[in-house]
Amino acid sequence: MIGVETLLRWLDLAGIAVFAASGALVASRKQMDAVGFILVAAVTGFGGGTLRDLLLGRLPVVWLRDPALLAVASSVALLVFFTAHRIENRFRALLWADALGLSLFAVLGAETALIAGANPWAAVLLGVVTASFGGALRDVVCNEIPLLLRKEIYALAALAGAAVFVGLRLHGVWRDPALLGGMAVCFGIRAAAIARGWSLPAYKGRPGREHPDRG
């Protein structure tokens, strides 16, 4: 049990760091100051977990219970502030950092929901919320179309990863391999979508049906 809790702790910190980095990279593209970097990094890192905790009634929310999380997000934001100019293709780096954060938080969010007593289907949905809501807030704050609303395969990857994790746990698989399995599925789908340009079909407008005048 100690090993599992330690693993979850490090994965949580890693997820915060990666999502904070993705938020800071967006802030660099928008040429914000250091405070803006920290704010966008914190919104990205904590947005999904905050909404998850509110829905589960886990108060205070996660980042108010653990100041180390805020310290990690702030440190990563400042690190990116001083080094972002060294990354030539920041948008590409953003996509990969976001993909890693997505895979981490999809399974960690589902794990947290299961521990809190949520039903399996609710745990899967809360995994998606944890993984995607922070990135959506980041894009809204930075005046960009959220990845969640684009035709890219994003939320679907989080859904698959969370579902694999919950399914494995329901079938008695230990936490460690279940966590790794869910993360691998989510990251694999998202990575393939980034590398190969996969996307879901978008709606195509068509003329509306004209109704005859009924007089």
N, C-alpha and C positions, 0 to 999 in steps of 0.2 A: 504493500500500500504506500509506503514512503516513496518508493521508486516511482510509482505512478503519479503521485501528487507532485513530486519534483519535476517529472516530465511535463505535466500539465502547466506547472508554473513557468518553466522555461519556454514552452510553446506559446503561452499567453504573452510573455514578454517579447518573444520573437514576432508574434503577430502585431503587437502594438508598434514595434520598431519598424517593421516592413510597411505597414499602412501609414505610419507617420512619415516615412521616407517618401511614399507615393504622394502624400499630401504636400510635403515640402517641395517636391519636384514640380508640382502644379504651381505652387507659389513662386518658384523661380521663373517659370515661364511668364507669370504675370508681373514679375519684377517687384515683388513686395519687399517690405523691410523685415527685420528679424522678428518683430512682434507678429507680423502677418504670417511668417513661416510657422511660428509656434502655434498660432491659432488654427491655421488650416491643418497642420499636423495633428493637433489634438482633436479637432472635429472628425478627421478621417479615422484616427485610431480608436476613438471612444464612442462615435455616433451609434454604431450598430449594437455594441454592448450596452449602451445606455438605454436604447429602446427595448432591447431584450429584457433587461432587468426591470424596467417599468412595467412591461407586460406580465412578467412573472411575479411582480410584487416584491422583488428583492431590493430593499432600500436600507441604507443609501446605495446608490448605484456603484458599479465596480470601481470607477476611478476615484470616487470619494472615500472608499474604504481602503485604498492602497495607494499612498502618495508615490510609491516607486514607479507606478505606471506613468504618471504625469512627468516624473523626472526623465524616464526613458524617452517619451515622446518629445519633450523639450530638447533633450540632448541631441537626438537624431535630427530634429528640425534645424538646430544651430549648426550641426555638422554639415548638413546639406547646404545651408546658407553660405558656408565658406568654401564648399567644394563643387557646387552644382555646375559652375562654369567649366569644369574639367570634363563634364559629360557632354559629348557632342550631340548625341541624339537623345534628348531628355524625354521626349514623348515615348520612344521605344523603351527606355529604362522605366518610365512610369508604368507602362503596360505590364512588364515582367514583375516589377515590385508589387503591383496591384494583384497580379495573378497568384503570387506566393501568399500574400495576405489573405486573399479570398479563400484559398485552400485551407489555411490555418484556422481562420475564424469560422468557416462553415462547420467544421467538425467540433471545434471548441464550443461554439454556440449551441450545437445540438447536445453536446455532453453536459453543458451547464443546465440546459432545459430538462434533460433526463434526471439529473441529480435533484432538481427542484420539484420533480414529480409530474412533469408534463407528459401527456400521452405521446406515443411515438410519432404520430403524424404532426402533432404540434411541435415536437422537438425538431423535426426536419425543417418545418417552416421557420422556426426561430433560428435555426442554423443559417438559413438563407438571409434572414433579417440581420443577424449579427455580421455576416460576411459582406453584405451589399449596402446597408443603409449608410455607413460612414462614408463610403466612396460617393454615394449619391449626394450626401450633404456637402462633401468637398466640392463636387462639380457645380452644385447650385451656388454655393458661396463664391466660387471663382467664375461664375457666369458662363458655364459650359454645359452642353447637353450631357446629362449623366450617362455613364456607360450602361447603367441599368436599363435605360430607355432606348438605347440604340439597338440596331439589329444584330450586334455582335453577340456571340454565345458567352454569356456572363452569368446571369442568375441561374441559367440551366446547369452550368457547371457546379455552382454552389449547391443546387438542389440535388444533383447526382451524388456529390461527395457526402453531403449530410445524410442522404438516404442510405448510402452504402454503410456508413458508420453505424447508424441506428439499426439497420438490418443485421449487421454483424453482431452488435451487442445483444439484440433480441435472440439470436441463435447461440448465445453463450460464448462468443469469441472474446478473449481478454481485451482490456482497454487498449493496451499498447498497439497490438497489430490492427485492431479496429480503427484506431486513430490514424495510423499510418496508411491503412487501406483507403479510408475516406479521403485523406489529403491527396494521396496519389491519384485517385480517380478525378477529383476536382481539378488538380493542377494539370493532369494529363489532358483533360478536355479543353481547359482554357488555353494551355500552351499550344495545343494543336490548332485551335481557332486563331491564335495570334500568328503562328508560323505559317499556316496555310491560308489564312484569310477567310476561314469559315464564318458563316453568319446565318441567322435565321431568315426566312423569306419575309420581306417587308410588304406591307399593304400597298396595293396599287389602286389608285383612284379609278373609278369607272363612272360613266354617266348615270345619273339617277333615273329611276323609272318614272315616266310621265303618266299621270293618271288622267283619264278623260274627265272633262268637266261634267259634273252630274247635274248641272243646271240648278 
